[in-house]
Amino acid sequence: MSSFFNSFGRGFGRSSRKSKQNALQQQQQQQQQPQNGLMASSSFGRATNVSSSGHSSVSSSRQTTVNYTVPVPRPLFLSQPFVRTALVKGSFKTIVVLPKYVDMGEWLALNAFEFFTYLNLFFGILSEFCTPKTCPSMSAGPGIDYTWLDMSKKPLRLPASTYIDYVLTWANNKLNDQSIFPTKAGVPFPPSFPMTLQSIFKQMFRVFSHIYYHHFDTIVHLSLEAHWNSFFAHFVSFSKEFELLERQDTEPLRELIESFEAQGKV
């Protein structure tokens, strides 16, 4: 952190007799000027009327309004050098492609389970920093707050920790449901499998978004930013390859994804 020091010097001295005479002459010349005085700009941007008596009054005929815009701080994860930090160099495109002789459903299910497992582990590390007090809502950047739908489809505004706990519990139940993710040989995946998979990836992306916006400083403090960025780049590459996320789903981290694309990571 930088420290700022302000020094104040005093330059007050006694005026000589000559300087007093000069000041008296200047005062007499000012009194000879018209009574309406000169227009001067104040420090707040308003035009003021300075009269010969030394008093100032706000001019009603000329007013200037100065609007000050407070700059929005750039998220840490989009700042250098963190936006370029990665554990794995190169593109993830080559490792997300469906391997030969591997069933599509098996490949999708395997990767979904692995992404869920690692995301669960990451949040386990960060959970003590994500509390109802620090994160009262499931925020994913300015103007974005996710709500959870209850059994009657009523939206509930929950603390981020509760929301994420619901997501991880719900996804875990889906992944372990044999009727959706069968593990026995010869048992086919149900017709609802693609839609369920998209829902799981959509919810996992929301967890990614919240962590990036509200806990990336903790990730940096733990020296995990390279692992986290590579994990997310892998997740995005897989989602793009199999069209598991819509563009509107990825909007909170759109700038980060575009940066990864420009770097050739996804």
TILUMVO-794582 format. One record per residue: x, y, z of N, C-alpha, C, O in turn. Coordinates in steps of 0.02 Angstrom, whole numbers, plus 50000, padded with zeros to 5 digits. Layout:
BEGIN
XYZXYZXYZXYZ;...
END
This chain:
BEGIN
500424994050000500005000050000500445006250000500975006250030;500205011449966500585017649961500365022250016499785022450036;500845026150040500695031050091500755037850061501205039150022;500295042350079500285049050052500405053850109500095053450162;500865058650097501035063550148500915070450119501125071950063;500585074650158500455081650139500845086150185500785085750246;501245090450155501635095250195501365102150184501185103950128;501335106050237501075112750235501625117550257501885116950313;501795122350214502305127250231501985133950247501485135750217;502275137450293502015144050312502475149450283503085149350291;502145154250248502535159550218502275166250239502275170950199;502075166850301501795173150325502355177450355502725175050398;502405183650332502905188350358502605195150367502035196250347;502975199650396502735206450406502825210450342503345210050310;502305214250323502345218450263502745224750277502705227650331;503125226650227503505232850234503045238850222502485238050197;503285244850239502885250850229502735251850156502185254150139;503215250250111503105251150040502555246550015502135248649975;502555240550037502035235850014501355238050039500855236950004;501315241050098500675243450123500415249050080499815249450066;500875253450058500665258950014500415256249947499905258749922;500755251249919500525248349856499835245149864499415245749819;499725241849919499075238749932498535243949937497975242849914;498685249749969498195255049976498015258049908497425259549896;498525258849863498385261349797497945256549757497495258749721;498075250049762497675245049726496955245149751496485244249712;496855246049816496185246249844495795252349818495205251849804;496145258149811495815264149786495615263249713495095265649692;496045259749673495885258549602495275253949596494855254949552;495225248949639494655244349637494005247849654493475246149627;494035252849699493435256449719493175260849663492595262749663;493615262649615493405266749559493055262649505492755265649460;493075255949508492745251749458492005251449472491785252849528;491595249649421490865249249430490675244749488491045240149506;490105246249519489895242749579489705235449568489715231449614;489545233749505489315226949493489905221949494489785215849496;490515224349492491095220049502491245215549443491015216549388;491665210249458491895205549407491595198749421491425197049478;491525194649368491265187949375491855183249388492345183349352;491795179249440492315174449457492005167549467491435167049489;492395162449451492145155549458492365152849525492955153249544;491885150049562492055147249627492335140249619492345137449564;492565137449675492865130849673492355125349659492555119749643;491715126749665491195121749652490895122449583490395119049567;491175126649541490945127349473490365132049465490065132349411;490185136049516489635140749510489915147749498490425149549527;489575151549457489795158349444489575162849502488995162749522;490045166849529489885171349584490025178449564490455179749522;489665183149596489735190249582490125193449639489885193949695;490745195549624491175198549674491085205949671491245209049620;490835209149725490715216349727491315219949757491775216849783;491295226649752491855230549777491915230249852492445231749880;491385228349886491405227949959491735221549984491845220750044;491905217049937492245210849955491775205049968492005199449979;491105206249966490625200749976490445197649909490445201049858;490305191249909490125187749847489415184949854489215182849908;489055184949799488385182149797488305177949735488605179449683;487895172649739487805168149683487405171549628486875174449641;487645171349567487305174449511486755169849487486875163949472;486145172549482485575168549459485555167949384485225163449357;485915172449348485885172349276486375167449245486265165049190;486915165849282487415161149254487585156049308487905157749358;487385149949296487555144549341487815138649301487545137049248;488335135549327488625129749293488605123849340488865124149396;488305118449318488265112449359488805107549336488845105849278;489205105349383489745100649369489555093849397489465093149457;489505088949354489335082149374489975077949379490365077649332;490075074849435490655070649445490435063349443490005061349482;490745059449399490585052449392491105048349429491705048749415;490875044349477491335040149514491515034049472491065030349452;492155032949457492335027249414492195020649448492315019849508;491945015849410491805009149437492455005249438492775004549386;492665002649495493294998949498493264992649456492764989249454;493814991249422493844985249380493934979149424494344979149470;493544973849410493614967749451494324965149451494684965749401;494534962449507495214960049514495374954549463495934954249437;494894950249449495024944549404495114946749331495354942849290;494924953049316495024955649248495654960049243495814962649190;495994960849298496584965149301497214960949289497234954949301;497734964449266498384961149257498724960349325498654964749367;499094955049336499234949549290498754943749296498834938649263;498234944549339497804938849356497394936249298497254930349294;497194940649252496784938549196497164933849149496854930249110;497834933849153498234929649110498554923749148498894919649118;498434923449212498734918149252498384911549240497764911149240;498764906249228498474899749215498964894249235499574895149231;498694888749256499104882949274499304879049211499854876349208;498854878949163498974875249101499024880149043498564884249033;499554879949007499644884248948499374880648886499404874548881;499124884648840498834881748780498084881648784497774884548828;497774878148736497054878048730496764871548759497064866248755;496164872248788495804866548814495384863248760495064858048773;495364866048701494934863448648495094856248631494654852248616;495744854548633495944847848612495764842448662495694836548643;495674844248725495544839048775494804838248792494614833748829;494384842648764493664842048778493304838448722492714836648730;493634837348667493314834048610493164826748628493544823448662;492584824348603492384817448617492904812548589493034812648529;493194808348631493684803448606493354798148562492754796848567;493754795248520493494789848477493284783848520493594782248571;492754780648498492504774548529492234775648600492144770848638;492094781848618491794783448683491084785848672490954790048629;490624783148710489924785048705489834792348726490134794648775;489424796048689489314803148703489034804148773489274808448810;488534800248792488234801048858488734799648913488754803248964;489154794448904489654792848955490164798548962490374800149018;490364801448906490854806948908490564813148942490904816348982;489944814648927489624820448959489524819249033489654823749074;489304813349052489184811849122489834811849162489844814449218;490354809049134491004808749169491264815849183491484817249238;491254820149132491504826949141491064831049188491324835049227;490404830149184489954833649229490114831949301490124836249345;490234825449314490394823349382491054826249406491114828249463;491554826549362492204829249381492174836749393492464839249441;491834840349350491754847649361491404849049427491604853449465;490884845249441490514846149504490974844649563490964848449612;491364839349559491794837449615492304842949630492404844649689;492624845549579493134850649590492824857249613493114860749654;492244858949586491914865149608491714864549682491764869349719;491484858749701491294857449771491914858149816491864860949871;492484855649793493104856249832493324863449839493524865549893;493284867249785493484874249787493044878149835493284882149875;492394877149830491954880849875492054878749947491954882749993;492234872549958492384870350026492954874350057492954875750117;493444876250015494004880250039493774887450054494024890550101;493304889950014493094896950019492484897950064492304903650077;492174892650086491534893150120491554897350183491064900750200;492124897350219492164901250280492174908750266492054912750312;492314910650204492314917750185491644919950153491534925850141;491214915050140490564916450110490034915050162489814909350170;489814920250196489324919650250488724924050235488764928450192;488174923050270487594927450260487754934850273487424939350245;488254936150314488444943050328488854946050272488734951750252;489334942250246489764944950192489424944650124489544948950082;488994939650114488654938750049487914937750061487674932150059;487534943050074486824942450090486394940250032485814938350041;486664940449971486284938149912486744934449865487354934949870;486454930849819486834927049769487004931849712486724931349657;487464936249726487654941449677488194938849631488634934949651;488164941049568488664939249518488864945449479488844945549417;489044950649515489224956949483488684962149490488134960649515;488814968149468488334973749474487674972249440487654970549381;487134972749478486464971949449486244964849438485704963749410;486634959849460486444952849449486394949349516486894948349551;485784947449535485644943649596485194937749577484634938749554;485444931749587485054925849571484584923949628484754924849687;484014921349610483534918949660483414911549650483484908949595;483234908249704483094901049702482344899949699481964903349734;482124895249658481414893649653481244888049701481554882849701;480734889249742480524884049789480064879049754479994879249693;479764874749792479344869449764478744872149726478504868949679;478504878049746477934881049712478154886149658477754890149635;478804885849639479084890249588479094897649609479094902149567;479104898749674479144905449700479874907349710480244903749743;480104913049681480804915049688480974917149759480614921049790;481534914449784481764916049851482444919449846482904917049813;482504925049880483154928449884483534925849944483344927050001;484074922149930484444918749982485154921449987485424924049939;485464920750046486174922150051486564917550004486354911949990;487124919849980487504916049931487704909149958487674904249921;487894908850021488094902450049487524897350048487624891450034;486914899650063486334895250062486164893249990486024887449977;486184898149944486044896749874486524891449847486314886549816;487164892449859487674887749833487594880849865487694875749832;487424880749929487304874349962486714870649929486734864549920;486194874449912485624871449877485834868749809485634863249789;486244872649773486474870549706486874864149710486754859349673;487364863949756487794858149761487414851949784487554846449761;486934852849829486524847249851486074844749795486014838649784;485764849349760485324847549704485704844049649485484838849623;486294846749630486694843749577486944836849598486954832149557;487144836149661487384829649685486834824349681486964818649663;486224826349698485664821649695485524819549623485374813749609;485574824349576485474822749506486014817949480485864813149445;486634819449496487194815449472487184808349499487454803749467;486884807449557486854800749587486184797249575486054791949603;485774800349535485124797349518485224792549459485374794749403;485134786149470485254781049418484774781649360484914779249305;484204784849372483724785649317483934791249269483674791649213;484384795549291484624801049248485344799849226485504800849167;485774797649272486474796149257486604788749272486904787049323;486384784249227486474777049239487214775149236487594777649194;487404770649279488094768249281488154760849261488714758349251;487604757449255487624750549236487674749849160487384753649122;488064744949139488164743749067487514741949033487114738049060;487404744748975486814743248936486204747348952485704746948917;486234751349006485664755549025485744762348989486234765849000;485264764148947485334770348908485174776548950484844776149002;485434782248927485274788648960484564790748938484374789648881;484184793648983483494795448968483464801348920483954805048912;482894802348887482814808148842482904814848877483094819848845;482774815048943482844821348980483564822849000483704828049029;484024818348983484724819149004485034825648979485334829149020;484974827648915485284833848892485034840048929485424844448947;484374840348941484084846148975484324846549048484474851849074;484354840749081484584840549150485314842649153485514846349199;485714840449106486424842249104486504849749095486934852749127;486114852649051486144859949040485964863749104486274868849120;485464861249141485274864549204485834864249255485954869149291;486184858649258486734857849305487304862649287487584865949331;487474863049224488014867549203487824874849213488244879049230;487194876449203486964883349214487044885349287487274890949301;486864880849332486924882349403487654882549425487844886749466;488064878249398488774878349415489104884849390489544887549423;488884887249333489164893549307488994899249355489404903749364;488414899149385488234904449433488694904349494488864909549521;488884898349514489354897749570490034900649550490354904249589;490264899049490490884901849464490844909549466491314912849488;490294912149443490214919549438490254922749507490604927749515;489904919949555489914922849622490614922749652490834927649682;490954917249643491634916649671492104921549638492524924649671;492044922349572492494927049538492384934149563492864937849574;491754936149571491614943149590491724944549664491894950149682;491624939649707491624941049778492164937549819492274939149877;492504932649789493004928949827493654927949789494074923949810;493744931449734494374930649697494964933249736495524930749729;494854938349778495404940949819495654935549867496254935049880;495194931449893495394925949937495774920649897496254917749922;495554919349836495904914549793496614916849781497084912849782;496704923349768497384926049758497784925449822498374923649820;497474926949878497814926449943498064919349956498584918349987;497684914349932497864907349941498304904749885498484898849884;498484909149837498904907349780498594901949737498934897349713;497934902349728497564897449689497294900149624496914896849589;497484906349606497194909549547497364905749482496944905449437;497964902849477498144899149417497714892849410497474891249356;497604889349466497184883349465496454885149448496124881749409;496214890549479495524892549470495384894749398494884892749369;495824898749369495744901049300495764895249251495364894949204;496214890549262496264884749217495644880249224495394877649174;495414879449284494804875549296494214878649260493814875149228;494144885249265493584888649232493654888349156493164887349121;494264889249131494374888849058494194881949032493904881348977;494354876849069494174869949050493414869149049493134866249003;493084871749101492354871449106492024874949047491554872349017;492274880949030491984884748974492104881248908491654880948866;492694878548898492854874948835492394869048825492144867848770;492274865248878491834859448874491114861648860490764858548821;490904866948893490224869448883490114871848812489584870748783;490624875048783490574877448714490564871648665490184871748616;490964866748678491024861048632490364857248626490184854948572;489994856748681489374852848680488754857148691488214854648705;488834863748684488284868548687487844867548749487234866648745;488174867748806487824866648869487604873148903487224872948951;487844878748878487674885248906487454889948851487754890048797;486934893848864486724899048818487114905448833487384906348887;487124909848785487504916048793487264920148853487664923048889;486614920348863486354924248920486574921348987486624924949036;486714914748988486944911649050487644913949068487814914349127;488054915349018488754917049029488884924549033489464926649037;488364928549031488444935849028488844938749086489244943249074;488764936449148489154939449203489904939149193490264943549216;490154933949159490874933149149491054933549075491544930549053;490644937149036490754937548965491434940548948491784938048904;491624945848983492274949148968492854944548984493354944448948;492804940649037493334935949054493384930449002493934928548982;492814927848980492814922648929493124925248864493514921748832;492944931348845493234934248785493984935148791494354934448742;494214936748851494934937348862495274930548855495804930048825;494964925348882495234918548875495234916448802495694913048779;494724918348765494704916748694495254920248656495574917248612;495374926548672495914930248640496594927348656497064927648615;496664924448716497294921348735497374914348707497894911248714;496844911748676496874905048647496774899448698496974893748686;496474901048756496374895948807495744891848796495724885848812;495224895048768494584891548758494374892148685493854889548666;
END
